[in-house]
Amino acid sequence: MPNLDSPRSDELEISVFGGGYGESICVHFGNGQWIVVDSCIQKNSVKPAALQYFEDIGVDALDSVKLVLATHWHDDHIQGISQIVAFCVNADVAVTGAFDSKEAAAFVFEKDSADSALSSGVSEFRKILELCTGTGRLKWAKATMQLYPRGVSSHEKVVALSPSEETCQRTLEWLVEGALVAGITLSRRSTVPLGPNATSVVSHFDALGVQIVLGADLEVSADALAGWDAVLSHAMPESKSSALKVPHHGSKTGHHEGIWSELMTENPLAVLTPWAKGGGSLPRNSDIDRILGYSNDVYLTAPPKFVRAHVSPEVQRILSRLGRSDINEFGAWGHVRARKRSDESDWRIEVFGDAARIEREVAV
């Protein structure tokens, strides 16, 4: 297994963590500057994966983390992120611009009925807002906004590519409609996919001569002013990127031809995180086949599988009384780490745990 060493000051690093449910990304921006995107709790640990990683490689997260980005509020992207925000007190915090209004904030903080409208992850999102209130740390991310560095015009920067202004407005209407009493609705100007995925913050990193795109969970939309169409028509970066965190766990709903043809260089590094819940899982075999059509350099942090959990005799007796024989848990966990300097043509890639490169099947 490769050593968990820290990157050189002139190396851009992207580390993607994920198991059957949850993902987190750490990006070394160069010169000891780190950015954390989303959060999950590392398997067999009580710590967020990002904080555990920094501890493992000897990085002082308090001084080194400059930005924490919560792409959206689904709990497979936000578990433990308030711990990161609370610990990294010197870091700016960016969240989706869909909440940048008094009305939306009121639903998050005050309305009991908001939970049903906001879906999973709302309590963790609420903690972020509480921690950042009055601190000047909070950024409401929207398309074309520079998230890092703050207030500096720089070629080396992190820029949000989504959500669009139209998406934020329509999501606010959806929140209000979901939180108001039954029978009272607001008219919508058009139909777009709404909810957490619709307002995901896609981000573009440009540092040390290297560019990457983190696709969050943004999906395609029937409306040209939302989803990936809005990114490709109104928020295109100046340079193409050589690495992609594939959007929405490789799902077809997150696929847009323009991501690969317009945003990415030929044969880019593509990293996926799995998702498994109930009887469903991503990516599917058809998703993997599709992605392999765009790149030969595809990695998956872990297979989306469940295994039987080991429980104590006491817990087993309780399960028996409930008529159940076992408890399933996510049985995989992995980490894909890629590093690149400006003078290198290829990414140097390492895998940890259950992470692996996806090989193209060869017909016999």
N, C-alpha and C positions, 0 to 999 in steps of 0.2 A: 504494500500500500504506500502511496506517495506520502512524503512528510508534509505536515501542516505548518509550512513556513510562511512568513509574511512576504508580500511582494516588494520588489525594488521600487524606489521612488519614481522611476521612469516607466513603470509598467501599469497599464490599465488592466484591472482584474474584474471579472464578473463571476461571482459565486452564487449558484442557484441551489437552494435547499428544498426538498419536498419528499413527502411520503404519500400515502394513499389519500390524505386529506390535509391540505395546507401547503403554502409556499412562501418563501422569503428569499430576497436577493440582496447581496452586499456587493457594492461596486467601489473599487479603489480608483479614485479620480486622479491619482498621482500625488506625489509629495506628501504622503501620509494622510490625505483627505479621503474620507469614506462617506458613502451615501447608502442608506438602508431603504429598501423598497418592500413594503408589506412585511408580514410577520407570521410565524407559526411556532409552535412549541416543539422543540426537538424531541424525537423519540427517546424514551427512557430518561427524560430530563424535565425539570420544572422551568427551565430557562427558555426564552426565545432563542431560536437557532442563531440569529445574528449575534447576540451577546455571547453565546457559548463559543461561537467561532472566533470572535475577537479575543476572548480569553485564551483560546487554544493557540492562537498565533502571536500572542503577546502584544496586542494592540490595545492602547488605552482608549476605550470607546468614549469616555467623557470628553476628552480633548480632540479626538480624531473624527468623530461622526459630525458632519456638517449639516446634513439634511436627512430627515425621516419622511418618507412619502407613503401615505396610505392611499392606494389606488382606488379602492372602493370599500364598502362596508360588509361584504360577505365574510362570514367568519372563517372561511378557509384562507383568507388573505389578511386577517386582522388580529388573529389570536395572539395575545401577549404584546401587541404593539404599544399599549399604554405603558408597559414596563420599560420599553426602549425610550419612549418619550420622556418618562419620569427620570430615567438614569442619565440620558444624554441632554442635559439641561442647556448646553451651549448650541445645540442644533436647532435649525429652523425646522418647522413641521408643515408639510403640504398635504392638503386633503382636497377631495373633489370640490370644484366650485359650485356644484349643485346646491350646497348648503349656505352659500354666501348671500343670505337674506334673513331678515328678522323673522319672517314667517317660518322658514325651514328650521331655523335654530329653535324657535318656540316649540315646534313639534318634537324635536330631538330631546329637549330638556323637560318639557312640561306635559305633553299629551300622553296619557296612558295608551290611547288608541294608536299612537305613532308606531309602536312596535310591530303591529300587524302590517302597517304600510311600509315600514322601512326594511322589514325582513331581518335575517340573522345578522349578528355583529353590531347591532345598534348600541348595546350597552358599552362595548369597548370603544366605539366611536364617540360616545358621549364622554367617556373618560378622557379621551384626547382633547376634546374641546374644553373640558373643565381644567385640565392641566395647563392649557395654553391661553386661557382667558386673561387678558390684561398683561401678557408677557411680551407682546410684539413678535412672537415666534411664528404665528400662524400665517400660512399662505393659502388662498383659495385658488386652486389650480384650474386653469382653463386653457384652451388651445392657444398656442403661440406664446404663452407666458414663460419667461425665464425663471426657473426655480432656484438655480444656483449658478454662480455666486450672486448674492443679494446686492442689488443696486449697482452692479458693475457691468459695463458693456465689454464683453469678452468673447473671443473666439472659442475658448474652452468653456463650455457651459452645459447645463442641463435644462432642456426646454420641454414643457408639456405640449403634446400634440392633440390632446383631447381633455375634457369634453368640449364640444362646441357651445356657443352661447345659446343656440336654439335648443340643444339638448337640455341645458340647465334650466331654461325657462319651462320647458314641457315637463321636466321632472318635478319642478316645484308645483305645477298644476296637478300632477299625479299624487304628490304627497298631500296636498291640501284636500284633494278629492277623497283620498283614502282615509284621512283623519276626521273629516267632517261627519256629522250624523247621517244616517241612512236617508236617502231620498234627496239630499242636497248635493248637487254636482256642479262642476265647472266645465264649460264647453272647452273642447280641445280643437286646435286649428288643424291638426292632422294626426295620424296614428304613427307612432314610432315605438320601438322597443323601449320600455321604461323599466326602472328598477336599478339596482346596483351596477349591473354590467354595463348598462347604457351610459353611465357617467364615469366609467373607469378612466383613470388618468394614464394614457400611454405617454411614455417619456423617451426623449432622444438625448443620448449622451455624446458629447464631442470633447475628447480630452486626449492629450499626448499624441495627436495625430490619428486617433482611432475613434470610430463611431459605432454606437450600438443602439438598438431599439428594444425597449421592454414593452411588450404588447398588452400587459395586464389581462383583463377579461373582456376587452371591447369586442363587440360583435358587429356583424353587418346589419344594415338597415335598409328598408324600402325607401327611406327618405334620404335624399342627397345631402341634406343639412345635418345628418346625424351619423353615428357610427363611423366605420372605416371610410366611407365615401367622403365624409366631411374632412377627415384627416388628409386624404389624398388630394382633395381639391382646395383646401384652405390652410393647411398647416404643414406643408412639405418642408423638410429640412433642406439645407443647401447641399449637403453631401449624402451619398448613399452609405449604408451601414454594412459592416461585415459580420455582425452577430445579432441574433434575434431571440428574445424570449418569446416563444410562440404564444399568441393570444389564446385564451380560454381553453387551455389544456389540449390544444390541437383540434378542438371541435370544429365541425363544418360551419357552425354558426359564427365562428370567429375568423373564417377564411375569406380572404379577398385576394383576387389575382394581383391587384395593384400593390399589395404588401411586398410581394416577391419581385415584381417587375420594376416598381417605382422607388421603393424604400431601400431595397437591399442590393448589395453587389451580387455577382454571379456566385452560386454555390456557397452561401454564407453558413456560418456556424448557427445551428438551430437547436435550442434547448427547450424541452417540454417538462412540465410537472404534471403528475397524474391527478385524477380526481375520482373518488369512489364513494358512493353513498347509497344505502339501500341496495337495490338491485342494479343500479347503473354505474358505469365507469367510463372514464376518458383517459387517454385517447383510445378510440376503437382501431381495429386493424385497418379499416378503410381510411381513417385519418392518417395513420402512419404511412400507408402506401401513398397517399396524396402528398404528404410533406416530403417524402423521399423523392418525389418527382421534381422538387425544387432544390434539394440539397443532398449531397452524399455525406454530410457531416452533421448528423442528427443524434442528439443525446436525450435520454430520459432519466430523470433523477431517481425514479423507482417505479416498478410495476404496480398498478392499482389493484392490490390484492388484500384479502382478509385472511387472518389465521385465527385459530382458537386461542383465546387468552388463557394464561395460567392464573388460576385464582386460588385463594386459600380455602381450606376445608369449610370454614364458616360461611364464606360467600357461596360455595358450592351447595351447602345445605339450604341457603336462602333461595338459590336458583331452583332447586328441586321443589321447594314449597310453592314456587311460582309457576311450576310446570315447565321450566326451561332447563336445558341440559348444559348450555355453555354460553359464553360471551365472545363475540368476535371483536377483534381489534385489527388495526392496520398493521400488516406484517412486514412492511418494507419502509426503508428510509435511505435516502441517498443525497449526494452532493456532487454537482458538476462544477469544476473550477477551470476557468479559461483566462489566460494571460497573454498580453500582446504589447510589444513596443512598436513605436512608429517605424523603426527600421526593419521590422519583421513582416513577411508577407502572409504568414499563417499563424493561427492561434495555437498556443501550447495548452493542451487540454488534459486534465487529470480527473479521475472519478474516484469517489469514496462510497463506502457502504454498498447499497444496491444499485447505484447509478451505473449506467452502461451506454455504450454507443449502440445505436440501432443499425443492424446490418441489413442490407438489401438481400432478400431471398433469391437464391440462384436456382433456376429450374434445372432438374437433373434429367 
